[in-house]
Amino acid sequence: MRLLLLATFPILALGCRVEGGTKYIPDRDEDGINEESDCDDGDANIGVADTYYYDGDRDGHGATDGADSFCDRPEGYAEVGDDCDDANSAVFPGAEDVCDGQDNDCDGVVDNGLESAAYYADLDGDGYGSDSSVIYDCTAPEGMVAVGGDCDDADKAYNPGALEEDCEDPNDYNCDGSVGYDDADGDGFAACTECDDSVAAVNPDAMEVCNGIDDNCNSLVDDDDADLDVSSGTTVYADLDGDGYGDPGSPATMCEPGAGWSTDATDCDDLNPFVNLAATEKCDGIDNDCDGAIDDADGSLDTGTADTWYTDADSDGYGDDATASLACIQPTGSVAIAGDCDDADAAYNPAATEADCTDPNDYNCDGSTGYTDADADGWAACEECDDTSAANFPGATELCDSADNDCDGTVDEADAADALTWYDDADSDGYGDAAGVSLACSAPAGSVADDTDCDDADGDVHPGAVELCNGTDDDCDGTTDESAVDGATWYADADLDGYGDASSTTADCSAPAGYVANDDDCDDTDSAVSPAAMERCDSIDNDCDGDIDEDASIDVLTWYIDADADTYGSTATTAIDCDQPAGYVSSTTDCNDASNTVHPGATEACNSIDDDCDGVVDDGATGTASWYADADSDGYGDTATTTVSCSAPAGYVSNDDDCDDTNARVSPGDAEICNSVDDDCDGSTDEGVTTTYYRDQDGDTYGVATMTTEDCTRPAGYAINDDDCNDYDSSAYPGSTEVHDSVDNDCDGSVDEGWWVGTGADGALSLSAGTTTTVASGLPVTAISTDNFTVDGTPTVAAGDEVLVINMHGGDTTYVHVGVYEFYTVDSVSGSVVTMTDNPSVTFGQSSNSDLTGQSIQMVRVPQYTDVTLAASAILTADAWDGETGGVIAFRATGTVSLASGAAIVADELGYWGGETGTIYNNDGFQGESYAGEGDGNLGSGTGVYGNWAAGYYLNNYGGGGAMITGGGGEYAGGATAGDSWTGGSYPEAYAGDTYGDTDLTTMFAGSGGAGVWYGASSPGSGGNGAGLIFMGVQDLTVTSASSISAIGGTTAAWATGTWTYGAGGGAGGTVWIMADTMTVPAGGIAATGGFGESTHTRDGGDGGEGRIRVDTNEINGYMITASAATTAANSACDPNPGYFDAP
């Protein structure tokens, strides 16, 4: 783009000729247009720039307010500016007008095209028109509606939406061609007023009898109907212990007794299933067989359960084996231990002591006496130490045989008759000292059988040792240092200079006279020659180093280099030698040894050289030059200031090329820079160094290529790049986050693509087969002030993280904003305060964000994965809701989320708590928790929530199951059922909770808990917990198994007994929201169903209601979202069907 800067910055128009105060701008092609306005001032056929219009939607028509001037039409600009909507490429002059509420052809009239819809006259104003009065138009004309089918447009009581509530009325109010009245069985009751119009005996006036049919049409069958004709039933008796035998004291009449009842009336203890007529009497203090006799008094006693008893005539605590008897209770005079060998004498029993080893009586009844002499040595076993050998007894001779022969307690002592002689070996060299003698059966420690050591204090001295030069008789042969193996070599020193002759040697332990230890003398006839002598210039190797007359000689001479061979030497390089080296002289007066014309006596020339070496340069020389002042010391001189001399004076140079000698940054050697100065003195300013800048109209630091300028610095409103795809929207630029706004925010050429998948900053998540990973719980939010969120605890998020803030729970009366949520990006974290990049656009508190009283709000980090892979049977779950946090799984993934067989993302039973069982104080169960209050507002210490038991059967706590003797089902999206009434119908039932939330999940909740069962016997307990929440924003989702992504309510097995048996209520399903570009999910792969109430006993608990599922996708199981089959596929994949199903 060519910018005209003349009018705005006239002072910058450098290089123009100014005369008399008027500025003249050249017109080189003489076409009447000066060069600043001419697009090409060298061609008279080309004139001023043309006007073009910015064409944002690229439809060939520019915006009326987007005009600009260019010599050539830039990309993104149009020649006409007549577009009435430059953000919509389908809107421009000449476009086809359609019925879409827009002026497509910019003619000022909306929807004047050919497309139209059918509208019907609605004369009676009931919203339905008559099919006989149809017209076609883009919008509904006055008095006409889009729905026909009205069969009487003069009476608003008739239309397709009318109700036919009176089944005996013959009029067709809903225009479907039929009326409601019918009585097929002729019993006088219309079909709509009875429950079976095919059987005349079934109608509201009939008597309910035991036949499995609702005879009187009150929705109650047989036993469930309080109006039952009991004479048609069977008399039964309560069988509380379930053993098949009834309690005669608790009769009842019913059609189908079922579990807990029996036609038998013989049970004598109906709380113990092991007591009845069929049982066997046992020793347990109970009348097991109900015959009136207990234990030993019952002749049918199972003696296998009795104990064995023995008569103890001598009262020593041990009985006679021959007197054994069986009894439940110990008979008098009997004991439980037998083994007495003489029950007439208390001295005989298994516990008696036999102290006299010579007494022959068996007092301890073990079949033996104390006396024995097995080796027949005349000593009793109790008197000697070894009764197996006749050689061992007190007083026998001790021998070296490893036996205590004399029974003195010691084996093989030193006085044994056959003991051996041993010698001390103090130095442990295996040779003993003849002076150290001892006797023993075996060698004592430190002794040997040898006695030949001549020095038992030195382990190196003994027979056979090596003789050394040490003044010791090492080998104990009586001679010292003979033939020592370590004798030294000695060298003859004939000239007695301390250095030996290598050719004359001898060996000995010490030096002989005239010998030394070294062989370093190179002339043993001359004492002046040795390694210690000083080298001299005498042609002899005085110091025996192998070199003669080397530089280190004490009388060596110094020589000076004469490199230029002018016979004058330089001290710069010297040589030390006994003789004069070639190229060296003894003179040191040359001042330049690189030139043979420079030396003392040479002729001085004007060459900046001291030719004659007199210390003065160019003195008396001929020939000079001109020099130029270089005031800025940049190496370039000023032609206006000069001098003449042999050499340049200080501050002068030989050239006069400087164009500004006051600025060292300006010279022919400097590079041109963008500063409005001729830096390189070539006569031009800023040539080739300006930067191209691009127009940035929206101020997002990204410009457009169609509008440029050249400058040294970036002008306001311009950017250094041309990467912007929409210079009218500051939120659209490369790298911007793509959001859901029909704009290409990140300038990648696509609109709203994958805005939900996140950044991938957390990398890939991979779970190994069979492992379970629990995502971290959120933190409680305690305060909100603008974009600052205060949490309870240390924040686990950092700048750049995404978080989900959601109000999970409110109080009994403060709950209007429970379920409200919003996603944020963290800007910074300081202490317990997390600052977001944006302020909240929703209200989390009851009335404002400044007061969060009574609210349980949590902040959950939303990981940004690339791929998420769960191997077979791997589980990804979360911590359960604990009253403040938990119960939420939320993440995004830029790639594929893949769940192998058996793998699952699970929020089952992680939501609101089931109500607890009753207590000893109130008996009835407690309500399930929901989004408001906590049952009755008091958090229990068990696994559930304590509710308002006194009013529990009708106070359903919004979504929580109501409680009475049974538990009602927890609710969320619908389908919860009430628990049975304890009376079978005459008393209020335990109601199910109410529905809450919405189908498109503008609010999100956990599922409510079911109510607990009453405080009875058997297995009382809490109701099922509701399910938690799952949010996933991913690129592609592949699921293998059913219920792989699940938020299923808890099924309870809790039941209790009373008059009948009663069950607790199930929990409701939770929330599942999945956003994906493509989804491959099997039937039932995504589930948010409710849990079941306990239903295996007489009075069932209520079932939990369904949760809510929302699916945003472009393709599911191969069907694009626009295909009708996609909805079928989504309904098959999800249980329940998605409440919201559309493209992201």
Secondary structure, 3 states (H helix, E strand, C coil): CCCCCCCCCHHHCCCCEEECCEEECCCCCCCCCCCCCCCCCCCCCCCCCEEEEECCCCCCCCECCCEEEECCCCCCEECCCCECCCCCCCCCCCCCCCCCCCCCCCCCCCCCCCCCEEEEECCCCCCCCCCCCEEEECCCCCCEECCCCCCCCCCCCCCCCCCCCCCCCCCCCCCCCCCCCCCCCCCCCCHHHCCCCCCCCCCCCCCECCCCCCCCCCCCCHHHCCCECHHHCEEEEECCCCCCCCCCCCEEEECCCCCCEECCCCCCCCCCCCCCCCCCCCCCCCCCCCCCCCHHHCCCCCHHHCEEEEECCCCCCCCCHHHCEEECCCCCCEECCCCCCCCCCCCCCCCCCCCCCCCCCCCCCCCCCCCCCCCCCCCCCCCCCCCCCCCCCCCCCCCCCCCCCCCCCCCCCCCCCCCEEEEECCCCCCCCEEEEEEEECCCCCCEECCCCCCCCCCCCCCCCCCCCCCCCCCCCCCCCCCCCCCCEEEEECCCCCCCCEEEEEEEECCCCCCEECCCCCCCCCCCCCCCCCCCCCCCCCCCCCCCCCCCCCCCCEEEEECCCCCCCCEEEEEEEECCCCCCEECCCCCCCCCCCCCCCCCCCCCCCCCCCCCCCCCCCCCCCEEEEECCCCCCCCEEEEEEEECCCCCCEECCCCCCCCCCCCCCCCCCCCCCCCCCCCCCCCCCCCCEEEEECCCCCCCCEEEEEEEECCCCCCEECCCECCCCCCCCCCCCCCCCCCCCCCCCCCCCCCCCCCCCCCCEEEEECCCCEEEECCCEEEEEEECCEEEECCCCCCCCCCEEEEEEEEECCCCCCCCCCEEEEEEEEEECCEEEECCCCCCCCCCCCCCCCCCCEEEEEEECEEEEEEECCCCEEEECCCCCCCCCEEEEEEEEEEEECCCCEEECCCCCCCCECCCCCCCCCCCCCCCCECCCCCECCCCCCEECCHHHCCCCCCCCCCCECCCECCCCCCCCCCCECCCCCCCCCCECCCCCCCCCCCCCCCCCCCCCCCCCCEEECCCCCCCCCEEEEEEEEEEECCCCCEECCCCCCCCEEECCCEEECCCCCCCEEEEEEEEEECCCCCEECCCCCCCCCCCECCCCCCCCEEEEEEEEECCEECCCHHHHHHHHHHEECCCCEEECC
